[in-house]
Amino acid sequence: MNFWLHDTVSALVYSLARNQAGAGHSEISQPYNDLTRFILQQQDQLPDYLRTPMRMLTLGFDTLGYIKTGHRFHNRAEPIRSSQIAAWKNSKLSFQRDLIRYYESLATFGLYSRQPCLSTDETQSPSVMQMQAKHSEGVLCELPAELRCEIAIVGSGPGGSITACLLAEAGKDVLLIEEGAFHQPGVCAPFSREEMLEKYRNGGQTVALGKNKIAYVEGRCVGGGSEINSGLYHRTPAETLELWRSQFAVEALNESDLVPHYEANERDLSVSLMPGAAPVASLKLHEGATRLGWKALEVPRWVRYADANNASGSRQTMSRTFVPRFLKAGGRLVPSARVTRLIREGSKWTLLARRTDGRRVKIEAEVLFVCAGAVQTPALLRRSGITNNVGNSLQLHPTVKLAARFPEAVNSKDMGVPVHQVKEFAPRLTFGCSVSTAPYLALGLIDHSKNGADLSQEWPHFANYYAMIAGEGRGTVRTLPGYLDPLVRYALTESDRILLADGLRKLSTLLFEAGGNMLLPAIPNLQPLLKPDDINRLPKALSIDASGLMTIHLFSSCPMGEDQSKCAVNSFGQVHGHKNLFVSDASILCSAPGVNPQGTLMALARRNAMQFLEARQ
């Protein structure tokens, strides 16, 4: 069966890759053996409950073609292969469309990832390997079968790392446990294929299922999501804090309560504006908004700049900031260990964990903080029998993208993530510019492969833009018997689909004002928009089966507050009804904040850690 699967995947890859624009150029031409290996690697990283269905569906694709033609897919002539791919891609059956979309997306991303990327100043920062050597006594690569500590923290993203650092610096015996590996900063180029394989959970192949499937990403490495995101930073809008206080009865959540924590984190993470001019693609947003009289701003980032002439700088991720501080303070870090279950034993907690090599570890702690993110935290709690208001109210920022072409060059290989956002319609609707390397541009143009451009030559004229909403929809996180990966479901409302479509229309208007001469929304079977009048061809609401929706912001699966009818944890993160059990990550946000959420969750993590220490003095 492995040979059968390999042959079918290989043939699919060759057919899909050959159809890509610019396939005749040396950077992305045959052979495609590396793409086949990449896709098979990715299949091995799929959520565990999807691996077998994906393989069986792939073999079913071959079998149905064999019944019709008498030949296996890899033995058919190229025109016959392309005909079957097109039939499935345009099928009325969603599972057939999804199969082709899966292979087409991976083949496209892998194909354009072959192009060399310029390195950035990130490679000049002190490496984690150097940190490990300096603090080797704190990084536990070889573990005994049992460990004990005063405080265990599951997850090393911003919530976990800040909590661990502050508690360790206060003299507590803290063990920080991370499922992913401890990578050297700069070892993977940002947003590259290598980073996807090494630092993203499930290789970036995570999706919230529903009538509208929404792709999302999670970090799975020391530092968590801070290692893979762009570092854009917002304080929580005042109206959001008011809503949380009034509807969820959250205490000590006035803006004045959070200001000291904002300021401390901003200082520790070097949150600042760019020292020089923003990227051209970013300035296009500002230009279009200014002409329309819309509010636009440069969003600060947690980036340290060497000097006023160094516009790229170094992202101040957790592996560069709070994790080294934590180790220096005497904390212990366990990388590559997945906590699978929590057990209450008397006054203590027992954590059952599994190392990457399969070995099992038992950890005993007096106090436990779960900081594994808006999906993994509720999954772990539910797997441990803790279910009250846990995993029932997942929210996110649904996002739709379009690629815009300009007559002048707006993109460069070292551009990174542009920093401007348009806030005229916030918090319900925000516009921005996202990763625009050739692989991500090619992904955005999958629905326009016949009408787009040869990215091998024209990518400097293109950039990806997005419309992001604070939706009304809700989702759930559930565990499945016999599987470790949780099932995530999310339901867009009709109002969400209308708002996303309205966002596309407004964003298109803005980009034409900024000088765009071709807009390519991520909507199947839509011809390019070449002039403002073409905006009228955009739908009034995204269809139920619209593809290409995504998000990088997930939260609210364990909301905080004193209203125990809807909240999983109290105002300071303690799980209702459970002693010495806390949550400190994006799970506790009560609703969609309408801005990048990490500034909020980091302030809450610091606030809650300080409250914990004060309560135990």
C-alpha positions as CSV (number, residue, x, y, z in Angstrom):
1,M,0.0,0.0,0.0
2,N,2.9,2.4,0.7
3,F,4.1,1.9,-2.9
4,W,0.6,2.5,-4.2
5,L,0.2,5.7,-2.2
6,H,3.7,6.9,-3.2
7,D,3.0,6.3,-6.9
8,T,-0.4,8.1,-6.7
9,V,0.9,11.1,-4.8
10,S,4.0,11.4,-7.1
11,A,1.8,11.5,-10.2
12,L,-0.6,14.0,-8.6
13,V,2.4,16.2,-7.7
14,Y,3.8,16.1,-11.2
15,S,0.5,17.0,-12.8
16,L,-0.3,19.8,-10.4
17,A,3.2,21.2,-10.5
18,R,3.3,21.3,-14.3
19,N,0.1,23.3,-14.4
20,Q,1.5,26.1,-12.3
21,A,2.3,29.4,-13.9
22,G,6.0,29.7,-14.7
23,A,6.7,26.0,-14.5
24,G,9.1,26.3,-17.4
25,H,11.6,28.3,-15.3
26,S,14.5,26.5,-13.8
27,E,13.7,27.4,-10.2
28,I,10.4,25.5,-10.3
29,S,10.8,23.0,-13.2
30,Q,11.2,19.2,-13.1
31,P,12.0,16.9,-11.4
32,Y,9.5,17.1,-8.6
33,N,10.8,14.3,-6.4
34,D,11.5,16.8,-3.6
35,L,7.8,17.9,-3.7
36,T,6.6,14.3,-3.4
37,R,8.9,13.8,-0.3
38,F,7.6,17.0,1.2
39,I,3.9,16.1,0.7
40,L,4.4,12.6,2.2
41,Q,6.2,14.2,5.1
42,Q,3.2,16.5,5.6
43,Q,0.8,13.6,5.4
44,D,2.7,12.0,8.3
45,Q,2.1,15.2,10.3
46,L,-1.6,15.5,9.6
47,P,-3.9,15.4,12.8
48,D,-3.9,11.7,13.7
49,Y,-7.6,11.2,13.0
50,L,-7.2,12.6,9.4
51,R,-4.2,10.5,8.3
52,T,-5.9,7.3,7.4
53,P,-8.9,9.0,5.8
54,M,-6.6,11.2,3.6
55,R,-4.6,8.1,2.5
56,M,-7.8,6.1,1.8
57,L,-9.3,9.0,-0.2
58,T,-6.1,9.3,-2.2
59,L,-6.2,5.6,-3.1
60,G,-9.9,5.9,-3.8
61,F,-9.1,8.7,-6.3
62,D,-6.8,6.3,-8.1
63,T,-9.2,3.4,-7.9
64,L,-12.2,5.3,-9.3
65,G,-10.0,6.4,-12.2
66,Y,-8.8,2.8,-12.7
67,I,-12.4,1.6,-12.9
68,K,-13.1,4.2,-15.6
69,T,-9.9,3.9,-17.7
70,G,-8.4,0.6,-16.8
71,H,-5.1,2.3,-15.9
72,R,-3.7,3.5,-12.6
73,F,-3.3,7.2,-12.3
74,H,0.5,7.3,-12.6
75,N,0.3,5.2,-15.8
76,R,-2.2,7.5,-17.6
77,A,-1.3,10.1,-20.2
78,E,-1.0,13.6,-18.9
79,P,-4.2,15.0,-20.5
80,I,-6.2,12.2,-18.9
81,R,-4.6,12.9,-15.5
82,S,-5.4,16.6,-15.8
83,S,-9.0,15.8,-16.8
84,Q,-9.6,13.7,-13.7
85,I,-8.0,16.3,-11.5
86,A,-10.2,19.0,-13.0
87,A,-13.3,16.8,-12.6
88,W,-12.6,16.4,-8.8
89,K,-11.5,20.0,-8.4
90,N,-14.9,21.2,-9.8
91,S,-17.0,18.4,-8.3
92,K,-20.2,19.1,-6.4
93,L,-18.9,16.7,-3.7
94,S,-16.9,18.6,-1.1
95,F,-14.6,15.7,-0.2
96,Q,-13.4,15.5,-3.8
97,R,-12.7,19.3,-4.0
98,D,-11.0,19.2,-0.7
99,L,-8.6,16.4,-1.8
100,I,-7.4,18.3,-4.8
101,R,-7.2,21.5,-2.9
102,Y,-5.0,19.7,-0.3
103,Y,-2.5,18.4,-2.9
104,E,-2.6,21.5,-5.0
105,S,-1.8,23.7,-1.9
106,L,1.1,21.6,-0.7
107,A,2.5,21.2,-4.2
108,T,2.3,24.9,-4.9
109,F,3.8,25.9,-1.6
110,G,6.6,23.4,-2.0
111,L,7.2,24.3,-5.6
112,Y,7.7,28.0,-4.9
113,S,9.7,27.4,-1.7
114,R,12.5,26.2,-3.9
115,Q,13.4,29.8,-4.7
116,P,16.2,31.1,-2.4
117,C,15.2,33.5,0.4
118,L,17.5,36.2,1.6
119,S,18.6,35.8,5.2
120,T,17.7,38.5,7.8
121,D,19.4,39.8,10.9
122,E,17.6,37.0,12.9
123,T,20.5,34.7,12.1
124,Q,22.9,37.1,13.9
125,S,21.1,36.7,17.3
126,P,22.5,34.5,20.1
127,S,21.4,31.0,19.4
128,V,19.4,28.7,21.6
129,M,22.2,26.2,21.4
130,Q,24.4,28.8,23.1
131,M,21.7,29.4,25.6
132,Q,21.5,25.7,26.3
133,A,25.2,25.5,26.8
134,K,25.2,28.4,29.2
135,H,22.2,27.1,31.1
136,S,22.6,23.4,30.4
137,E,21.6,22.4,33.9
138,G,18.1,23.9,33.3
139,V,17.3,22.1,30.0
140,L,16.3,18.6,30.7
141,C,17.0,16.6,27.5
142,E,17.5,13.3,29.4
143,L,14.6,12.7,31.9
144,P,14.0,10.2,34.6
145,A,10.8,8.3,34.6
146,E,9.4,10.6,37.4
147,L,9.9,14.3,38.1
148,R,8.7,16.5,41.0
149,C,8.4,20.3,41.2
150,E,6.5,22.9,43.1
151,I,4.9,24.5,39.9
152,A,4.4,22.8,36.5
153,I,3.6,24.9,33.5
154,V,2.4,23.1,30.3
155,G,3.2,25.1,27.2
156,S,6.0,27.7,26.5
157,G,4.2,30.2,24.3
158,P,3.8,33.8,25.6
159,G,1.4,32.9,28.4
160,G,3.5,30.0,29.6
161,S,6.9,31.6,29.2
162,I,5.9,34.9,31.0
163,T,4.3,32.9,33.8
164,A,7.3,30.6,34.2
165,C,9.8,33.4,34.1
166,L,8.0,35.6,36.7
167,L,7.4,32.7,39.1
168,A,11.0,31.4,38.8
169,E,12.4,34.9,39.4
170,A,10.3,35.0,42.5
171,G,12.2,32.0,43.8
172,K,9.6,29.3,43.0
173,D,10.6,25.8,41.8
174,V,9.2,25.8,38.3
175,L,9.2,23.1,35.6
176,L,8.2,24.4,32.1
177,I,7.0,21.6,29.7
178,E,6.9,22.0,25.9
179,E,5.7,19.5,23.4
180,G,7.9,20.8,20.6
181,A,11.6,21.0,20.2
182,F,14.0,23.8,21.4
183,H,15.2,25.4,18.2
184,Q,18.0,27.8,17.6
185,P,16.6,31.2,16.5
186,G,17.3,31.8,12.8
187,V,17.8,28.1,12.0
188,C,14.7,28.2,9.9
189,A,13.9,31.2,7.6
190,P,10.7,32.9,8.8
191,F,7.6,31.6,7.0
192,S,9.6,29.0,5.1
193,R,8.8,25.3,4.3
194,E,11.5,24.3,6.8
195,E,9.8,26.4,9.5
196,M,6.5,24.8,8.7
197,L,7.9,21.3,9.1
198,E,9.8,22.1,12.3
199,K,7.8,24.6,14.2
200,Y,4.2,24.4,13.3
201,R,1.8,21.9,14.9
202,N,0.9,19.2,12.3
203,G,3.1,20.9,9.8
204,G,0.6,23.8,9.6
205,Q,-2.2,21.4,8.5
206,T,-4.8,22.3,11.1
207,V,-8.3,23.2,10.2
208,A,-11.5,24.1,12.0
209,L,-14.2,22.0,10.3
210,G,-17.6,23.2,9.4
211,K,-19.6,24.3,6.4
212,N,-16.9,26.8,5.8
213,K,-13.5,25.2,6.7
214,I,-11.1,27.6,8.3
215,A,-7.4,26.8,8.2
216,Y,-5.4,27.9,11.3
217,V,-1.9,27.5,12.6
218,E,-0.4,26.8,16.0
219,G,3.2,26.9,17.1
220,R,4.8,23.6,18.4
221,C,8.2,24.5,19.7
222,V,9.8,26.2,22.6
223,G,8.4,29.7,22.5
224,G,5.1,28.6,20.9
225,G,3.2,31.0,18.7
226,S,5.7,33.8,19.3
227,E,8.2,31.9,17.2
228,I,6.1,31.8,14.1
229,N,4.0,35.0,14.1
230,S,4.9,38.5,12.9
231,G,5.1,40.1,16.4
232,L,2.4,42.7,15.7
233,Y,1.3,44.2,19.1
234,H,-1.9,45.9,20.3
235,R,-3.2,46.8,23.7
236,T,-6.7,45.6,24.3
237,P,-9.4,48.1,23.1
238,A,-11.2,49.8,26.0
239,E,-14.6,48.8,24.7
240,T,-13.5,45.1,24.7
241,L,-12.5,45.3,28.3
242,E,-15.8,46.9,29.2
243,L,-17.7,44.1,27.4
244,W,-15.7,41.5,29.3
245,R,-16.4,43.2,32.7
246,S,-20.1,43.6,32.1
247,Q,-20.9,40.3,30.3
248,F,-18.5,37.9,32.1
249,A,-18.0,39.7,35.4
250,V,-14.2,39.9,35.1
251,E,-12.7,41.6,38.1
252,A,-9.6,44.0,38.1
253,L,-9.9,44.5,34.3
254,N,-10.0,48.3,34.0
255,E,-7.5,49.8,31.6
256,S,-5.6,51.3,34.6
257,D,-5.3,47.7,36.0
258,L,-3.5,46.5,32.9
259,V,-1.3,49.5,32.1
260,P,1.6,48.5,34.4
261,H,1.6,45.0,32.7
262,Y,1.4,46.5,29.2
263,E,4.4,48.7,30.0
264,A,6.5,46.0,31.6
265,N,6.0,43.6,28.6
266,E,6.5,46.4,26.1
267,R,9.8,47.2,27.8
268,D,10.9,43.6,28.1
269,L,10.0,42.8,24.4
270,S,11.3,46.1,22.9
271,V,7.8,46.9,21.4
272,S,8.3,49.8,19.0
273,L,7.6,51.2,15.6
274,M,10.0,50.7,12.7
275,P,13.0,53.1,12.7
276,G,12.8,53.7,9.0
277,A,10.3,53.6,6.2
278,A,7.8,50.8,6.1
279,P,7.7,48.3,3.2
280,V,6.1,49.7,0.1
281,A,3.3,47.1,0.2
282,S,2.5,48.3,3.7
283,L,2.5,51.9,2.7
284,K,0.0,51.1,-0.1
285,L,-2.5,50.4,2.6
286,H,-1.9,53.7,4.2
287,E,-2.0,55.5,0.9
288,G,-5.3,54.0,-0.1
289,A,-6.8,54.6,3.3
290,T,-5.7,58.3,3.3
291,R,-7.3,58.9,0.0
292,L,-10.5,57.5,1.2
293,G,-10.4,59.3,4.5
294,W,-10.1,56.1,6.5
295,K,-8.1,55.6,9.7
296,A,-4.8,53.7,9.2
297,L,-1.9,53.2,11.5
298,E,1.5,51.5,11.8
299,V,1.2,48.7,14.3
300,P,4.2,48.4,16.7
301,R,6.0,45.0,16.9
302,W,8.2,43.2,19.5
303,V,11.3,43.7,17.4
304,R,14.7,45.0,18.6
305,Y,16.5,47.1,16.0
306,A,20.3,47.4,16.0
307,D,20.2,51.0,14.8
308,A,18.0,53.5,13.0
309,N,19.1,52.1,9.6
310,N,18.3,48.5,10.4
311,A,14.6,48.1,9.4
312,S,14.5,44.3,9.7
313,G,15.6,43.9,13.3
314,S,15.2,40.8,15.5
315,R,11.8,39.6,16.7
316,Q,11.8,39.3,20.5
317,T,10.3,35.8,20.7
318,M,10.0,33.9,23.9
319,S,13.1,31.9,23.1
320,R,15.1,35.1,23.0
321,T,13.5,36.8,26.0
322,F,11.5,35.2,28.7
323,V,12.8,31.6,28.3
324,P,16.5,32.6,28.8
325,R,15.4,34.7,31.8
326,F,13.5,31.7,33.2
327,L,16.5,29.4,32.8
328,K,18.8,32.0,34.3
329,A,16.5,32.2,37.4
330,G,16.9,28.5,38.0
331,G,13.8,27.2,36.1
332,R,13.9,23.8,34.5
333,L,12.7,23.3,30.9
334,V,11.5,19.9,29.4
335,P,11.3,20.2,25.6
336,S,9.8,17.5,23.3
337,A,7.3,16.1,25.9
338,R,3.6,16.1,25.3
339,V,1.4,16.1,28.4
340,T,-1.5,13.7,27.7
341,R,-3.5,13.7,30.9
342,L,-3.8,15.5,34.3
343,I,-4.7,13.6,37.5
344,R,-5.6,15.1,40.8
345,E,-4.0,13.1,43.6
346,G,-4.8,14.5,47.1
347,S,-3.4,18.0,47.2
348,K,-1.2,17.6,44.2
349,W,-1.4,17.2,40.4
350,T,0.1,14.3,38.4
351,L,0.9,14.9,34.8
352,L,1.3,12.0,32.4
353,A,3.6,12.9,29.5
354,R,5.1,11.2,26.5
355,R,8.5,12.1,25.0
356,T,9.0,12.3,21.2
357,D,10.8,9.0,21.4
358,G,7.8,7.3,23.0
359,R,9.1,7.1,26.5
360,R,6.6,8.0,29.3
361,V,7.3,10.5,32.1
362,K,5.3,11.1,35.2
363,I,5.5,14.6,36.8
364,E,4.2,15.6,40.2
365,A,3.4,19.2,41.0
366,E,1.7,21.1,43.8
367,V,0.4,23.8,41.4
368,L,-0.4,23.5,37.7
369,F,-0.7,26.1,35.0
370,V,-2.0,25.0,31.6
371,C,-0.8,27.4,28.9
372,A,-1.0,25.2,25.7
373,G,-3.2,27.5,23.6
374,A,-6.8,28.0,22.7
375,V,-7.0,24.5,21.2
376,Q,-4.6,22.3,23.1
377,T,-5.5,23.7,26.6
378,P,-9.2,22.7,26.4
379,A,-8.3,19.4,24.8
380,L,-6.0,18.5,27.7
381,L,-8.5,19.6,30.3
382,R,-11.3,17.7,28.7
383,R,-9.1,14.6,28.3
384,S,-8.6,14.8,32.0
385,G,-12.3,15.0,32.9
386,I,-12.4,18.8,33.4
387,T,-15.2,19.9,31.1
388,N,-17.3,22.7,32.7
389,N,-17.4,25.5,30.1
390,V,-14.2,24.1,28.6
391,G,-13.9,24.0,24.8
392,N,-17.5,25.1,24.2
393,S,-17.0,28.7,23.1
394,L,-14.0,28.9,20.8
395,Q,-13.8,32.1,18.8
396,L,-11.4,33.4,16.2
397,H,-10.8,36.1,13.6
398,P,-12.0,34.7,10.3
399,T,-9.9,36.1,7.5
400,V,-10.2,36.2,3.7
401,K,-7.3,37.2,1.4
402,L,-6.6,38.7,-2.0
403,A,-3.5,39.2,-4.0
404,A,-3.0,42.7,-5.5
405,R,-0.7,43.6,-8.4
406,F,0.8,47.1,-8.8
407,P,2.6,48.6,-11.8
408,E,5.6,49.4,-9.6
409,A,7.6,47.0,-7.4
410,V,6.1,46.7,-3.9
411,N,7.6,43.5,-2.7
412,S,11.1,42.3,-1.8
413,K,12.6,39.0,-0.5
414,D,13.4,40.6,2.9
415,M,10.1,42.4,3.3
416,G,8.7,40.2,6.1
417,V,5.2,41.1,7.3
418,P,4.1,44.7,6.6
419,V,3.1,46.8,9.6
420,H,0.1,48.9,8.6
421,Q,-3.5,48.1,9.4
422,V,-6.7,49.9,8.5
423,K,-8.9,50.4,11.5
424,E,-11.7,52.6,10.1
425,F,-14.2,49.8,10.7
426,A,-12.6,48.2,13.7
427,P,-13.2,46.1,15.8
428,R,-15.6,44.3,13.5
429,L,-13.4,44.7,10.4
430,T,-9.7,45.2,9.9
431,F,-7.5,45.3,6.8
432,G,-3.8,44.5,6.6
433,C,-1.0,43.1,4.5
434,S,0.3,39.6,5.1
435,V,3.3,37.4,4.2
436,S,4.0,37.9,0.6
437,T,6.9,35.6,-0.2
438,A,6.6,33.7,-3.5
439,P,5.2,30.5,-1.9
440,Y,2.4,32.5,-0.1
441,L,1.6,34.5,-3.2
442,A,1.4,31.3,-5.2
443,L,-1.0,29.9,-2.6
444,G,-3.2,33.0,-2.8
445,L,-3.3,32.6,-6.6
446,I,-4.4,28.9,-6.7
447,D,-7.9,30.0,-7.7
448,H,-6.4,32.2,-10.5
449,S,-3.6,30.0,-12.0
450,K,-4.9,30.6,-15.5
451,N,-5.5,34.4,-15.0
452,G,-2.7,35.4,-12.8
453,A,0.9,36.0,-13.6
454,D,4.3,34.3,-13.8
455,L,5.4,34.8,-10.2
456,S,8.9,33.7,-11.1
457,Q,9.3,37.0,-12.8
458,E,6.5,39.2,-11.5
459,W,6.4,38.5,-7.7
460,P,7.9,41.9,-6.8
461,H,4.7,43.6,-8.2
462,F,2.4,41.5,-6.0
463,A,1.5,41.5,-2.3
464,N,-1.1,39.6,-0.2
465,Y,-3.7,41.6,1.6
466,Y,-6.5,40.5,4.0
467,A,-9.8,41.4,5.5
468,M,-10.2,40.1,9.1
469,I,-13.4,40.2,11.1
470,A,-14.4,39.8,14.7
471,G,-17.0,37.2,13.9
472,E,-20.2,36.2,15.6
473,G,-19.5,32.5,15.1
474,R,-18.6,30.0,17.8
475,G,-16.7,26.7,17.8
476,T,-15.9,23.7,19.9
477,V,-12.8,21.7,20.9
478,R,-13.4,18.0,21.5
479,T,-11.3,15.0,22.1
480,L,-11.8,11.8,20.2
481,P,-11.5,8.3,21.8
482,G,-8.1,6.7,20.8
483,Y,-6.7,9.9,19.3
484,L,-4.5,12.7,20.8
485,D,-5.2,15.4,18.3
486,P,-8.5,17.3,19.1
487,L,-11.4,17.8,16.7
488,V,-12.0,21.6,16.2
489,R,-15.3,22.8,14.7
490,Y,-16.4,26.3,13.9
491,A,-19.6,27.7,12.4
492,L,-19.6,31.0,10.5
493,T,-22.9,32.8,10.7
494,E,-24.6,34.3,7.7
495,S,-23.7,37.7,9.1
496,D,-20.0,36.6,9.2
497,R,-20.2,35.6,5.5
498,I,-21.8,39.0,4.6
499,L,-19.2,40.9,6.6
500,L,-16.3,39.0,5.0
501,A,-17.7,39.8,1.5
502,D,-18.1,43.4,2.5
503,G,-14.5,43.4,3.8
504,L,-13.4,42.2,0.4
505,R,-15.3,45.0,-1.4
506,K,-13.9,47.7,0.9
507,L,-10.4,46.3,0.7
508,S,-10.6,46.2,-3.1
509,T,-11.8,49.8,-3.2
510,L,-8.8,50.8,-1.0
511,L,-6.3,48.9,-3.2
512,F,-7.6,50.4,-6.4
513,E,-7.2,53.8,-4.8
514,A,-3.6,52.9,-3.9
515,G,-2.8,52.2,-7.6
516,G,-3.5,48.5,-7.9
517,N,-4.2,47.3,-11.4
518,M,-5.2,43.7,-10.8
519,L,-6.9,42.2,-7.8
520,L,-7.3,38.5,-7.3
521,P,-9.5,37.5,-4.4
522,A,-9.3,34.0,-3.0
523,I,-12.6,33.0,-4.4
524,P,-13.0,30.1,-6.9
525,N,-14.2,30.8,-10.4
526,L,-13.9,34.6,-10.1
527,Q,-12.3,36.6,-12.9
528,P,-9.6,39.1,-11.9
529,L,-10.7,42.5,-10.9
530,L,-9.1,45.0,-13.3
531,K,-10.9,48.3,-12.5
532,P,-13.1,49.6,-9.7
533,D,-16.3,48.8,-11.5
534,D,-15.4,45.1,-11.3
535,I,-15.9,45.2,-7.6
536,N,-19.6,44.8,-8.3
537,R,-18.8,41.2,-9.4
538,L,-17.8,40.3,-5.8
539,P,-20.5,38.3,-4.0
540,K,-22.7,39.9,-1.4
541,A,-21.9,37.1,1.0
542,L,-19.2,34.4,0.8
543,S,-20.7,31.1,-0.2
544,I,-21.1,28.2,2.3
545,D,-18.4,26.2,0.4
546,A,-16.0,29.2,-0.1
547,S,-12.4,28.0,0.1
548,G,-9.4,29.9,1.3
549,L,-10.6,31.1,4.7
550,M,-8.0,31.2,7.4
551,T,-7.0,32.6,10.8
552,I,-4.0,33.0,13.0
553,H,-5.9,34.2,16.0
554,L,-7.8,31.7,18.2
555,F,-9.1,32.3,21.7
556,S,-12.1,32.2,24.2
557,S,-12.2,28.4,24.6
558,C,-11.9,28.7,28.4
559,P,-13.3,32.2,29.1
560,M,-12.4,34.0,32.4
561,G,-14.8,35.6,34.8
562,E,-16.9,35.2,37.9
563,D,-20.1,34.2,36.0
564,Q,-19.8,30.5,36.4
565,S,-22.6,29.8,34.0
566,K,-20.4,30.7,31.1
567,C,-16.8,31.0,32.4
568,A,-14.3,28.1,32.8
569,V,-11.8,30.0,35.0
570,N,-12.1,33.0,37.4
571,S,-10.9,36.5,36.8
572,F,-7.3,35.4,37.5
573,G,-7.2,32.2,35.6
574,Q,-8.0,29.6,38.3
575,V,-10.2,26.8,37.0
576,H,-13.6,27.0,38.7
577,G,-14.0,24.2,41.3
578,H,-10.3,23.0,41.1
579,K,-7.6,23.9,43.6
580,N,-4.2,25.0,42.3
581,L,-5.2,24.6,38.6
582,F,-4.8,27.6,36.4
583,V,-5.0,28.6,32.7
584,S,-2.9,31.4,31.3
585,D,-3.1,31.7,27.5
586,A,-5.5,32.9,24.8
587,S,-8.1,30.5,26.0
588,I,-9.2,32.9,28.8
589,L,-10.0,35.8,26.5
590,C,-13.8,36.2,26.8
591,S,-14.5,37.1,23.2
592,A,-12.8,38.1,20.0
593,P,-10.8,41.3,20.7
594,G,-10.7,42.5,17.1
595,V,-7.0,43.1,17.3
596,N,-3.9,40.8,17.3
597,P,-4.5,39.1,20.7
598,Q,-1.0,38.5,22.0
599,G,-0.6,41.9,23.6
600,T,-3.7,41.1,25.6
601,L,-2.8,37.6,26.6
602,M,0.7,38.6,27.7
603,A,-0.7,41.4,29.9
604,L,-3.2,39.0,31.4
605,A,-0.4,36.4,32.0
606,R,1.7,38.9,33.8
607,R,-1.2,40.2,35.8
608,N,-2.3,36.7,36.8
609,A,1.2,35.6,37.8
610,M,1.6,38.6,40.0
611,Q,-1.7,38.0,41.6
612,F,-0.7,34.3,42.2
613,L,2.5,35.4,43.9
614,E,0.7,38.0,46.0
615,A,-1.9,35.5,47.2
616,R,0.8,33.1,48.4
617,Q,3.0,35.6,50.3
